[in-house]
Amino acid sequence: MQHPLVAIVILNYNGRNYIEQFLPSVIHSTYPNKKIIVADNASTDNSVNFIQQNFSSVEILLNTKNDGFAGGYNWALKNITADYYVLLNSDVEVTNNWIEPIVDLMEVDKTIAACQPKILSYHQPKSFEYAGACGGWIDVLGYPFSRGRIFDILENDTNQYNITSKIFWATGAAMFVRPEIFHKMNGFDEQFFAHQEEIDLCWRMQLAGYSIYACPASIVHHVGAGTLPRGGRKVYLNFRNNLVMLCKNLPLKEKIYKLPIRLFLDGISAWKGLLTGDTYFFTAIVKAHYTLIVWWIKGKINISHNRKPLKQLSGVYKYCLVWQHFVKNKKTFQEIVEKKHK
């Protein structure tokens, strides 16, 4: 039987240490019909030379500038032909047979546009990892969370989410995607640069009639940065991109009331940060809101008002996550989503 060709594409920017540590696990994957490509985003370390000298089987694509996650992958994937793309972070250690379960799933159901494995923490292997955990969801106001991760709270993996299921978004840390659908959607929104571009893409895929899945039979371990101190740049991109995503993808009648609510809740977060001495957090949110307004006025946001209601899509929690978590003190996906939906 001819196995579909899988292109594992690792976007690299000054990640020589991660390449050395984790690329061997990717090379040792048991899937028989694969090619591994490192797309280098104009690194200034010796990443490229190191790969050339130590991993001759790995293809290298050289970008002339750092286009971030969104632009870097858009550029790289235009130059790659395969039956499936796997977008894989350089700081991910894979298990031997991580590819087979997802390819088998996507071969059976051609409506699946993207799929992710179970993401566990590299440093704490019994815990889910921040970036995607066991499948991304979103609440009615646009706050992303995951099966196994609510805001910064990470659950231990006790196989509680081991059922293959539809989700709202698949993590960009290890995303399997059909090339024809990725290009049909015009890939990632390059204005995002980094953070939440995969959520925006999966939202647009669902609006186009496709589905997104999590396949926990596939397991990888991610170093990640979800538990690191919040930097101003990261906070800015997360808040800005999330609001831009809502402007793009919500129907008009939902934009009218949800955007003001989100701006208000963001403001509460900003002032809380300022009052606790986190001036970078406050400044980043103010800058994110300012950028949103400027982009809206200048027409830089591709806004379509004729969208399907958010509640009609898969992986949507139809209530307010902020209320459930911060007011009612619920900390797990099961407490918040599964009990509420019973």
Secondary structure, 3 states (H helix, E strand, C coil): CCCCCEEEEEEECCCHHHHHHHHHHHHCCCCCCEEEEEEECCCCCCHHHHHHHHCCCCEEEECCCCCHHHHHHHHHHCCCCCCEEEEECCCEEECCCCCHHHHHHHHHCCCEEEEEEEEEECCCCCEECCCCCCCEEEECCCCEEECCEECCEECECCCCCCCCEEECECCCCEEEECHHHHHHCCCCCHHHCCCCHHHHHHHHHHHCCCEEEEEEEEEEEECCCCCCCCCHHHHHHHHHHHHHHHHHHCCHHHHHHHHHHHHHHHHHHHHHHHHCCCHHHHHHHHHHHHHHHHHHHHCCCCCCCCCCCHHHCCCEECCCHHHHHHHCCCCCHHHHHHHHHC
